[in-house]
Amino acid sequence: MPEYTREQLTKLYKKLPDELKEWTSSEEINEFIYQVLEKNDVLDDMGNIICDLVRNVLYGLLPPEEFHDSLIKEAGLEQEIAKKIDQEINRFVFFPVKQSLASLYKIETTTEKAKLEPTQMKASEPIESVKSDSYLEHIE
């Protein structure tokens, strides 16, 4: 995982949408992350790496759909723990600011695509399925 200086992160933070600025600095997000890490017993160095990964997603440095794989590669988590943490972080941290993240990453959601005028869509172009929404929880 690339290291970023405080100045680089500050510049990125200043460019974030207001909703993401408020969310990243809120006590609520810190509490959610802490609860997830504590529940999954990863409050050590892995916890610091996970916090950095969450920050990177919220700052536009790591696409949300790559978060799960980064938990395994960067934090060294086992598949099952990575899956649990990914689901909980998506639900409690990323989902509340889903629209801001979508605009930050220029993600076109199914709803936005469906709003296009019929003349703007090609007849052969299917609307993306729900599986492309990286914020949905996985059902076991």
N, C-alpha and C positions, 0 to 999 in steps of 0.2 A: 504494500500500500504506500503510495507516495506521501511524503511528509510535506506539510504546508506550514509556512511561517505565519506568525500572528498577523503580519501586515497583509499577506495574501488572503487570509481568512477574513480579516476586517474589510477588505475591498469587496470580497464576495458577499459578505453580510449586507453591506450598504446597498448592493444592487438587488437584493431579494425583494419580492413583493411584501407589502406591509404585514399581511397575514402570517407569512413565514417568519418574518422578523419577530413578531409578537410571540408566535408559537415556540420558536427556538429559545427564546429567553424566558419563557414562562416556568413557573415552579411546577405546574401540572405535568409538563413533559418530562421534567427531571424525575418526578415521583413515579410516573409510568415506567420509565426506563429502569429505575432502581428496583421497582417491584418485579419486573420481568427478569432482571439479572439475579435478584435474590431468590426468586422462585425456582430458577433453573441452576442455582448454585454456581454462578460465574461472576463473582464479585472481585476476582483477582485481576491479573494482567489481561485476561481474555475480556473481562468486563470493560476495561479501558479501550481495547480495540473495538469492541462492539459499539461503544459510545462514539468513537471516531467514525465508524461506518454509518451510524445513524446521522451524525452531523454531516457527513459527506453527501448523503442522500438529500437532506434538507437544504444543503447549500448548492446543490446542482452539480456535484462532483462525481456522484455514483448513481446511475439510474436505478430506480426502485426494483426493477426486474432482475438486477444483478446482486441485490442485497443478500439473498439466500446463499448464492454461491460464494460470496465474499465472507459470509459467516464461517463457511467451511474452510476456504483457502486462507483467509487472513487471520481469523481468530482460532483456527484449528479445532472447531467444534465437530462433534460427531453428527452424522446425518439427522438423527432423531431430535437431538437437542437444537440443532440449527433450524429444523422445521418448526419446532415449538416456538422458538424465539422469533423467527421470521413471521409467523402467524400473529403473535401477540404484538410485536412492534408495528406490523402493518395495520392491525386493528386499532391500537391505542395511540400510535404516534403518527403514522403516515395518513391513515384514512381521514382523520379530522381536517386535514389540509390537502385533501386529494385534488381539488380543483387548482389550487396554487401550484402544487407539484406538477400537475398535468401541463399547466402553462409554462412552468419553468423548463420542463423537458420537452415541450411541444408534443405532448402525447395527445393523440386524437382518440377520444373515448367513443364508444358505440353510440351514446346519446348524441354527441356532437355530429357524428357522421349521419345519423338518422334525421337530423334537422336540416340537412342539405336539401335544396330544391331538387325535385326529380330530374330536371334538365341538367343539374350539376353532376349527377351520378350516372355512370355508365350502366346500362342494363345488365351487363355481365359482371359488374363489380358487386360482390356480396358484402353485406354489412358485417364488420368484424364480429366474431362470436364473443361471448362474455369471457371466455378463457383468456383473452388478451388483457383483461383488467388485472393488473398486478396487485391491486389493493384488496381483492376478494379473499376471504378466508378459505382455506382448503378444508373440505369436509372429509372426515375420515370414515 
